[in-house]
């Protein structure tokens, strides 16, 4: 029986602050303090990787590199690597409630280049070299990939004009290492800055008993250093391009399914290699997170494979995956890991068997629960202890938006009755009472719903491109009343941070 705990879901990009996007700056530290005051144990975020076309954190140029948009400029000023004048007059798209990714992309790069030049002129810090050595197995390939990609107008590697670069010929790579040495330095040094700031933030949070729940996409992008460097681990054609791509089959939510377009793993090749790439990926993930949610966990039991070139997911087909062998291998190398299995979607018997064999907690989402005609497994009274429960995820509308535009009149009536909702009570608060009262060991509240925001604050609408991932919280939205409300829910339903609680009990124990 796992101890009852709770947390808040909000991505780093959604933090308030200057420079167009949330960062690992003071606002992040302030948010940790908020979580400490409200007795939360977990801060759940979305993937921290670099974002590409469409701005999705689930489509990254690397499974290992960090998003340099999150590097805080004020901390670089404190280090003497930037000045206030370096930032004057730059348009970062500073809208309080949303991210303008184009302005962030073009505004931040010249600033970071100035910082890198200042660091190199001063002499690279001693811990840079240890960082580069420890992370060399991915860092140098990533730097090469990004520099060559930029050299070819930011095209994906499969579209580069130089075949030698596409196929990683030794002499060709040596040529680009000489030609693009400065650009490669930029990518290595900015990764050093990212991870330095991240580990400082994580250390601060952990010292206060707050732990990070990270998010790991099951698939990687075709436009990534990982596929460029390891094409043998993917199903490809004779030119090295993906021959099949990932997605979801048609279901009640979409008649054409979801066409994600990610390359599909060649599981047999990975198995023959001892799943080394996956072991490395999980090992690195647990250096930066305390717990990892694996997105689309059902794909480790079986997955939807779609021939490349299809315009929808309709003509895909289901293929088995060696999930249990994979996780047994990972456990052998890394031991027991705190993993959450995102088992939403078509949950077959094989998915249930895999989840139960691994012992990973699954997920429940309250927005899927309120069918007046049936007894959904998502209903709080049906939750198990080994479950992480949410009102909604980053792919759902806010509670208010869902209630107003997606829930039927019968569903609203059923929800109000089931939750014993008062006439003057916000629907989000009623849902939080159900969430925090659930038998699930872990309850996670989305920040937009804590603030009571409508559908305009939605983070992502699946199967759409553009306009997603932009929501930001303003500094004045997090009021004392909202903080008091979250604290009251946490204490009432016995979800106080167990780490902090244990430390306090230890300090008050009488000495023998």
BELRA-V969926 format. One record per backbone hydrogen bond with DSSP energy under -1.0 kcal/mol. NH is the residue of the N-H (numbers start at 0). CO is the residue of the C=O. Records with the same first field share a line. If there is no record, write none. Layout:
NH=CO + CO
This chain:
4=440
6=442
7=41
8=444
9=43
13=10
14=11
21=12
23=69
27=24
28=24
29=25
30=26
31=27
32=28
33=29
34=30
35=31
36=32
37=33
38=35
39=34
40=5
41=5
42=210
43=7
44=212
51=58
54=51
58=55
66=47
69=66
70=67
76=72
77=73
78=74
79=76
80=75
86=83
89=86
94=92
98=469
103=99
104=100
105=101
106=102
107=103
108=104
111=107
112=108
113=109
114=110
115=111
116=112
117=113
118=114
119=115
120=116
121=117
122=118
127=124
130=126
131=127
132=128
133=129
134=130
137=134
138=134
141=137
142=138
143=139
144=140
145=141
146=142
147=143
148=144
149=145
150=146
151=147
152=149
153=148
154=151
158=155
159=156
165=161
166=162
168=163
172=168
173=169
174=170
175=171
176=172
177=173
178=174
179=175
183=179
184=180
185=181
186=182
187=183
188=184
189=185
190=186
191=187
192=188
193=189
194=190
195=191
196=192
197=193
198=194
199=195
200=196
201=197
202=198
203=199
204=200
205=201
206=202
207=204
208=205
209=204
210=40
212=42
213=290
215=292
223=221
224=60
227=223
228=224
229=225
232=229
233=230
234=263
236=240
239=236
242=234
244=305
245=261
247=257
250=253
257=247
259=245
260=245
265=232
266=264
269=265
270=266
271=267
272=268
273=270
274=269
278=274
279=275
280=276
281=277
282=278
283=279
284=280
285=281
286=283
288=284
289=211
290=211
291=337
292=213
293=339
294=215
296=341
298=295
299=296
300=297
301=297
302=318
304=316
305=244
307=242
309=306
312=255
315=312
316=304
318=302
320=300
322=299 + 320
325=321
326=322
327=323
328=324
329=325
330=326
331=327
332=328
333=329
334=330
338=336
339=291
340=360
341=293
342=340
346=344
351=347
352=348
353=349
354=350
355=351
356=352
357=353
358=354
361=385
363=387
365=389
366=390
367=364
368=365
370=368
373=370
378=375
381=378
382=379
386=384
387=361
388=441
389=363
395=392
401=397
402=398
403=399
404=400
405=401
406=401
411=407
412=408
413=409
414=410
415=411
416=412
417=413
418=414
420=415
424=421
429=425
430=426
431=427
432=428
433=429
434=430
435=431
436=432
440=384
441=386
442=4
443=388
444=6
446=8
449=445
450=446
452=447
456=453
457=454
468=458
471=96
472=13
476=473
478=476
482=478
483=479
484=480
485=481
486=482
487=483
488=484
489=485
490=486
491=487
492=488
493=490
494=489
500=496
501=497
502=498
503=499
504=500
505=501
506=502
507=503
